[in-house]
Amino acid sequence: MNAKVYVAVDVRFWPDGRMSPLAVTWEDGRRFEVDRVLDVRRAASLRAGGAGTRFTVRICGRETYLFLEEDRWFVERRGA
């Protein structure tokens, strides 16, 4: 099973209660802007385990998942 990588996320909260991730700061300090939020739904991480709100986002032209599990954000570590 791949590992969860907990990350810092800059988020915009809307008056109607929605939230939109704006940027992700990786564990080594690199910061990536979220180009677009494509989908939001409750889902499990099949690769790293855990469940929560899954944001399908485009970062640097690549589609990836960003998970909000209770009060922590994570992504699935690729490769290895």
Secondary structure by P-SEA (a helix, b strand, c coil): cbbbbbbbbbccccccbbbbbcbbbcccbbbbbcccccbbbbbcccccccccbbbbcccccbbbbbbbcccbbbbccccc
